[in-house]
Amino acid sequence: MGQYDKAEALYRQSLGILEKFAAPGNPDLETAVLNLAVVLADQGKVSEAEPFFQRGFLSLFNRFQANSAFMTEKERLGFLDLVSYDFQRYFSFVHTFHAQNPALTGSMYNLLLWQKGFVAGSVADMRRLIEASGDAEALKLLNELTAKRTQFAALLSVQPSSSDAEAWHAKVDQLRTEADRVERTLVTRSSTFAQHQSLNRTSWQQVRDALQPGDAAVEFARFRFYPKTKANSVYYAALVITRETKDQPVYVFLGDDKQIESDAIAHFKDSLATRGFEQPAEEAVPGPHAYELVWKPLESALTGITRIDLATDGVLNQVPLGIIPAPDGKLLMEKYDLRLVSSTRDLLRPQAPAAAPTALLLGDPTFDLSEDNQRSAAQTLKSPTTLRAPSIPQLSAEWVGNQTPSANTLPPLPGTGIEVKAIADLLRQHGWQPTVYTGDQALKTVVELSGSLRVLHLATHGFFLPDPQGSSELVGDMRSLFQPGQYSALNDPMLRSGLYFAAADRALAGKPSPPDLDNGVLTALEASNLNLEKTQLVVLSACDTGKGDEKNGEGVFGLRRALEEAGAQSVLMSLWSVPDKETLDLMQRFYAKWLSGTEMHQALKEAQLEMREEVKRTHDGNDLPYYWGAFVLVGR
């Protein structure tokens, strides 16, 4: 109604009543504090609004900390979802008034450090502490949680008949409830977890102090902008700090969603579009829009900077920023040493000790593997007794009857078999002990029970299904695995992305696996349970493995997030489909450089730039980043 004076008086009266009678941390008290902050902000009363915003966020943080020891991951995410409006209102406040009060940018940076990747990091911390504790009961619960989630994902791959749908739903709900119960018990038992929360309250000054001269840290933010009480548009901004930053981070406005997501990034993607591996689009170099809108606004804050740690957000997670060309023709990766992280808070996370120089490499799975051959393959492995999948709830005879073969079968990947064997040879030459699994032995169970490895290299098909809400059409190879109208699992992005292994065709046909065999499909939910605490590098040499959903600044929900939760220090993954020949060439160059002593990020950069020149030589001088620029390395 525009009557801000009257509204402010009523909010202050309401807050006074709650302060007198409500206990500290009461959600209604938090709401009253933040509502008053918004009313003050809408009137331009910056100095009065800011203390109430900070008071409200501190109360939220303390309440979250007090309850996190009893909250499942889903509940933590639900909490952040509930308060996302308050975060976006504050970001809008900072956007509007940061010039008037520069200290606001520091507060916004601190809030981003809490919000972005917070839950994934806390889950990884919990797993790390459990593994190190030696607590037999906690380890037992962790294994039970892994088994429940595997059963849950496997059951979702079965297509029940209409007559069995009710029983199927009941079993799914039962498994979901049991998994939540085990997780809650596990979190509660992990009493040490509550004692290791210092990293979660990171400040931008701590990040600054972790930088070296010539370094910068950049936090990108995507938020809905609220002028007064109405949402107008979605904005993109960046906050920049360097070792020399003394006052506050630099706030850089990039544009709204139309400019960034359509004019810049959509144009960028169109320039990489192909009609097939051998027929790239004529204009395969990112156009000027991406540079002008996404990067140029940052340059004044990056004077003298050579290395940049980047925590992207929104659609910027879907593109490798390093291949964007500047006006002088040089790529950003040629001008800067770019490092992609989930949050710049990761600069403070201690490195876990690396495992022995061991590696597991898997490629060219036999996707149409029969049950008998899968059972025989498991028996030929080194420890067949340990390669039994967690038991899947038995289904009725009617449930598995009348299944018709699916037209969705996965094409073989002979090139990936060549790839993993070539990389294994490189590893042996440098004193490593690699183990290679291909064909019938390229089983999901091999990965699940791999143990501590320094390198895990998976060369197979990957999948990611877009959010189906509002549409019954599913995209990708998994459309027969999750039928339209079937269970709400499709709303969980951790179940809509993953990798295929030997025998996956049966799952694509909707056929359940016997209790002693895995189903050949590793969802991101299951991947989050892998033991990767000492794993220095995970390579996902598969199509679209970097894709996922964005959720409230918590990062990309998919394989990237799953492997972060599992403890992997770095993940090398692709953002689009790449031909086998070029993938093999890039991987060989990368490993040869890294194993020879080149730092990991630098090794990838040098390999990609060499590949760029090779592609130009074989394509009449055309610069085609489609062939060499799809892979990004996330982590430290």
N, C-alpha and C positions, 0 to 999 in steps of 0.2 A: 504493500500500500504506500510505500515511500515515507512512512511516518517513523523515521529512524530514532528521533529523540524519545518518543514514547516507548518504542521497542527497547531501546537501550535501558531506560529506567526500569522496565518490567524484567528484563534479563538480569539486571543487577539485583533487583529485589529477590528474584528466584534463586540466584546464586547465594545471596546472603542467607536465605532460609536453609538451603542445602548445606552450606558451610557450618551452620549451627547444629543440624540434626543428622546429617549423613556421615557415615564412617569414611575415613580417607580411602581413596581408590574406588569409591562407589561410582559405577558407570554413569548414573544420572548427574553426579557432580562433575565428572569429566565433560559430559555433554553440555552442561550449563556453561562451563568455562570456555569451551571451544565455540559455542554459539555466541557468547558475548564477544569473543575475539573476532568472529566474522562480522557481527553488527558494527563493531568499532572500525574494522578494516573497510567495510563498505562506505563508511563516512570519511575515510581518509585519515582517521586518527591513528597514525602508524605507531607512534611511541606508546600509546595506550594499548593497542591491539597486540603488539609483539609479546609482552610479558604473559598475557593470557594464552596465546598460542603455545609458548614454551611451557607454561604450567600444565596445560592440557596434554601435550605430548609427553612430558615427563611422567605424568600420572598414568598415561596409556602404557608407557614403557615399563614402569614399575609393576603395573598389574599384569602385563604380559610375562615379565620375569618371574613374578610370584607364582604364576600358574603354568608356566611352560614345562616344569618338571612333571606335570600330570596331563599334558596335552599331546595328542597324536599329531602327526604332521598335517593331516587334514584339518584338524581343529586350529592349528597355528595359522594355516593359510586362510581359514575362515575368519579368524580374528583380524588379520590384515585386510581381508576383503571388506569387513565391516567398517574399518577406519579409513579406507582408501579415499572416501569423500573428503575427510578432514585433511588428508595429505594434499589432495589436489586443490582444495581451497587455499591451503597455505602456499603452495607453489604459485598459484594465481596472485596471491598477496605479494609474494617476493617479486614476481614478474612486474607488477604494477609499481612497486615502491622501492625497488633495490637501488635506484639512482638517488633517491632521497635518503635512504638508510642502507649503506653498503654492507653493514653487518648482517643483514638478512640473508645474503648469499651464503655466508658460513653456516647459518642455521639450516638452510635448505640442503647444503652439502651433507651436513651431519644426519639429516633426516633420510636422505638417499642412502647413506651408508647403513642405516638401520633397515630400511625398507628393501633395498635391492639385493636379492640373493640371500636374505637373512635366514629364511627357513631352510633352504638347501644347505647353507653353511652350518647351521645348528644341527641338522641331521647328520652331516658328515662328522662334526665334532663328537656327537654322541657315539657314533659307531667307532670312532677312533679311540675314545676313552674306554668303551666296552672291551675292545680287542686288547687294549693295553692293561686292563684291570686284572685279567686272569680270573674274573668272577665266573665260576662254572655255571651258576644258575642263569646269569645274564647272557652268557654265550649260548646256553641252551635255548633261552627265549628268542635270541636273535636268529638262531637256526630255525626255530619253529615259525617265526614271522616270515622268514624267507620261503619256507615250505607252503605256508598258507597263501602267500601272494602268488606263488607259482601255480598252486591249485586253482586259485581264483581266475588267473589269466587263462589257464588251459580250459577251464569250464566255459569261459566266454567264447572260446573258439568253436564250440560245438553248436550245431544248428538243430534245435529241438523241433519236433513236429508240432503242429498246432495242438494236438491232444496232450502233449507233454510239456507245453509251455509253462503251465502253472507250477509243475514240479521243478522245472529248470530254474525258474525265478526264485523259488524257495531255497534251492541249493545255493544259488548265487548269493542271495541275501545272508544265508547262514555263514558262508565262507567269509563274506565281507565283515560280518559282525565278529566272527572269531578272530580275524586278522586285526581288527581294531582293538579287541580285548587284549590280545597278546602284545600289541604295540604299547598300549597304555600301561600294562604291567611292566614291560621292559623299561619304559621311560621312567616310571616311578621308582623302579629298583636301582636305576643308574643314579644314585645319589650324588656321585662325583660330578655329574653333568651340571648341576646347579652351581658348583663351585668354580666353573670354568667359563664364565660369561663375560670376562673383561673385554674380549675381542668384539663383542656385540655392541659395545657402547663407544665405538671408535669415533674420534673427531677428525675433522679435516686437517688439523694441525699435526696429528700423528701420521697421517698419510704424507703430508708435506715433509716431515722429518725423515721419512723412509726413502725419499727421493734423493738422487745424486745430482750434482750440478749438471745442467743440460737436460735434465729429465722433466717431464710434465705428467700430470694425472688429469684425465678428463672424464667426468661423469655426465653422460647424456641423460636427459629426462624427457619423457613424453607424458603430458598431463592435460586434462580437460580444463580450459580456462573459464573461470567464473567472474564475469564483470557484474558487480552487484549480486543479484540473486539468480541470474539466468546463465546457463552454460551457452557459450557462444561457439567455441571451436576447440579443437585439440591442438596444442602447441608443442613444439620441440625446442628445447634449450640445452645448453651445455655449460658446465661449470669447470673452470680450469684453475689448477694450482701448479706451481713450480717450486723448486727448492728455495727460490728467492721470494716467494709470496710472504709478505709480512702482515698485511692488513686482513684482506678477505679474498676468497676465490673470485675470479672474474666471471661474471654472468654474461653469457652470449645467447641472444635470441636467434633461432635459426629460421623459424617460420611456422605456419600452421600445417595441418595434416594434408591439405590440398597441395600445398607447395612441396612438402617433403615427400609424402607418400605417392602423389600422382606426378607432379611436374618433375621431381628429381629422381626418385627411386623407380617408379613405373617406367620412366624413360630409360633409365639405366638397365632395367631388366629386359625391356624390349630390345635394346641394343645387343643383348646376349642371346636372344631367342634363336632357336634353330628349328629347321624342318627335318633334322636328322644329323647323325654324327658327322657326316661328310658334307653337309650343306649348311654352314653357318650363315646367319643373316649378313647381308652386304655391309651394314653398319654395325660392326661388332666391337666398337670401342665406346665406352660410356661417354655420353655427350656432355656438354658444358653445364647442364643444369645441376648434376650431382655435385660438381666442384663448387659452383657459384652459391648453391643453397646450403650445402652440408659442411663444406670445409673452409671456404674463403672467410666466412665470418669469424673463424677461430684464429686466423693467422696472426692477427695483431697481438694476441695473447701468447703466441708461441715463438716469438722472436728469440733466436739463439738456442732453440730447443732441438735436440737430435733424437731423443727417445721419448715415446709417449705411451703410457698405459691407458687404454681406452675401455670404458665400461659402457657399451651401447644400450639402447632401449628402443622399443617399438620396432618399426620396419627396418631400422638400421642394423638390427640383428640378422637381417636376411641378405646382407651384401658385404663382400670383402672390401672395406674402405680403401685398402692399400692399392687396388688396381684402378682407382679413379685418377684420371690424368689432370694435371695442372695446365694452365694456359701455355706454359713453355714446352709442353709435350711430355714432361717427366711425370711418372706415376708417383703417387704419394708414398709408396713403399720405397721409391728411389730417393726421396727427399727426407724421409723420416724412418726411424726404427720403431715400427708400430707393434704394440703388444696388446692383444685382446684378453681381457679378464672379465669375470662375471661382475665383480665389484672392485673398485680400487682399494677397498678394505683388504683384498687378498694380498696386497703388498706387505701386510703385517703378519700374515699367517706363516708360522714356521714351516719349513720344508720337512717332510717326513723322511727318515732315512731310506735310501733306495734299496731295493731288493738286490740279490745277486744278479749278475749279468745273464739272466734267463729270459726267454721270450717264447710266447705261444703265437703261432701264425696259422690262420685258418682261411681256406679259400676253396673255390670251385665245389661247393656242396652238391651232392646228388639230391636234388629237390624232390624227385619222384621215387625216392627210396621206399621199398616195401617194408612191411613190418618185420618179415623174416630176415631180410638183409640188414635192417637196422639193428636187430637183436644180435646178429652175427658180428656186425661191425663193433658193437659195444664189447663183445667178448674178446675181440682181438686187441683191444687197447691195453695199456700197461696195467691198469688197476680196474678191471671190469666190475669187481664187486662194489666199487665206489661210484660207479657211473649209472646208478639206478635213479631215475627221476622221482621226486616226491609223489607219493600216491595220489591219483586223481579220484574223486568220489565216483563210485561205480554207477553207471547209467542202466536203465531198464533195457530189455531187448527191443521193446517198441521204440525206444528213444533213438537207437542207432540203426534201426531198420529203414528201408525205403529211401536211403540216401542216394541221390543221383550224382554222378561225377561232375565236378565243376569244370567249366571251360577255362577257369583261371589256373593256369599252370605257369610256373616260373621258368623262364628261359635259362639254359645252362650258362655258366661263366668260365669257360676254359681259360680265358686270359688271367683270371684271378689265381688260378692254380700256378701258372707260370710266375705270377707276381710274388706269391708267398715263398716259392722255392728259391727265386732269385734273391730275395731279401734275406732268407735264411742263410744262403751262401755268404752274403756280405757279413752277416752277424758272426758266422763261424770264423771268417778271416780275421775278425777283430777279437777273438777269444770268447765269444758268447756261446751259450748253450741253447740254441733254438729247438723247438719242437713244432713240426708241421703236421697239420691235419687237413686232408683234402678228400674229395669224393665221398664215399660212404662214411668215412670217419669224421667228416666235418659236422659234428653233432653239437647241438645246443648244450647238452650236458657236459661236454668237454670244457666249454667256457665257464659254465656255472661252478664247476668243481676244480678250477685251474689253480687255485691257491695263489701265493705271493709270486708275482712276476714283475720284472722291470718294464717289459714291453708286451702289450697285447695288441695284435694286428689282425683285424677281421675284414676280409675282402669278400663281400657277398652282397646280395640285394638288401636294401633298406626300404622302409616305407614310412610315410606320414600321411594320415588322413586329416583333412581340414575339419574344423568344428562343424558338425552336421546340423546344428540348430537352425531352424528355419528352412531346411532343405532336406529332402529325402534322398538326394543324389549323393553318393559317395564317390570319391576320387581315389584312384590308386589300385594296386594289386589286391588290397585287403577287402574289397567291397563284398566278397562272398564270405569273409570271415566274420564281419559284423553286419548283419542284415538290417535294413531300415526297419525301425520299429522295435528292434530287439534290444532289450536292456539299456539302461542309461550309461553303460560303460563308455559309449562313444563320446559322452560329455567329459570324460577324463582323458586329457591329452597324453598322460603317461601310459594309457592303453592303446592309443591311436598311433603310436610310433614305435619302431623297433627294427629288428633284423631277422632275416630268414636263414635257416640252416638246413641240413640234410633232413629229408622227409617232410618239408614244409608243405608240399603239394597236398598232402592228406588234410592238413589243417585248412588249407584254402578250399578244399572240397567239403568242409564242415564235418569231417569225420573225427571222432574222439580217438585219442591215443590209448593203448593199453596201459595199465598201471606201471609197468616196468620200462616204459619208453617215453621220451620227451616228445613234444608235438612239433618241434622244429621252428618254433616262433618265439623269439626272445623280445618281449615288450619292454619298453622303457621302465615300467613299474618293476619288472623282474630284474632288469639290469641294475637298478638302484641297490639291489641286495648283493651284488658281486663283491668279493673281497679284493679291493684294489688299493688298500691303504699304502702299500709300498710300491705301487705301480707308477713309474715316472711318466710313461706315455701310453695312451690308447690311440690307435689309428683305426678309424672307421673308413676303410677304403670302399665305400659303397655310395650309392646315389642318395642325395637329399638327406644325409644323416644329420645335418645341422639344423634341420627345420623343426619347428615346434610352435606351441601357442604362447602368447604373452599373457601374464597374469599379474596385474598390480605391481609392476616393477620387480617381481620375483624372478625375472629371467625367462629363458626359453624352456617351456615344459616339454620335454622330449628326451632323446638320448643324451643330449648335452647335460641337462640337469641330472639325469639318472647317474651318469658316470661321475659327476661332481659329488653327489651324495655317497657314491660307493668309495670315494676317496682318491680317485685318479688325480694326479697333479696336473697333467696336461692332456688335452684331447685334440687330435687332428681329425677334421671332418669336412665333408663337402656340403656346398650350398646348392648345387645342381648336378644333374647327370653328366658324367664325363666319360669319353670313350676309353676302352681298355688300354689301347696302345699308349696314349698320352698319360694315363694314370700310372702305368708301369714305369714309364720313363721318369716321371716326376718323383715317384717313390724311391726309385733306385738312386737318383741324384740326391734326394733328401737324406736317405740313410747313409750313403757314402760320405757325405759331408759331416753329418752329425757324429758318426762313429769315428771319424778322423779327428774329432776334437772341436769342431765348430759348434758354437752355442745353438740350441735347438731352433729358436725363432730365426736366427740368422741363417741357419742351414736351409730352412724352408724358403726364406726370401731369396737366397742365392739360387736355389734349385728352380724356383718359379721364374726368375729373371733369365736364367739360362734357357729354360723351356720356351719363354717368350721369343727369344731370338731364334730358336730352332723352328718354332711354328711360323714365324715370319719368313724364314728361309724356304720353307716347304709350301708356303701359301702365297707366293708371288709378292712378298713384302707386306702382306696385310697383317695388322696387329689384331689377333683374335684371342682375347683373354678367356673366351669360352673354354678353350682347350687346356689352359694352364692355371687359371685364376680361381677355380672353384673351392680349393681347400683353404681352410683357416685353422689356426692353432690357438686354442683357448686355454689359458692357464699360465702359470709362472715358469 
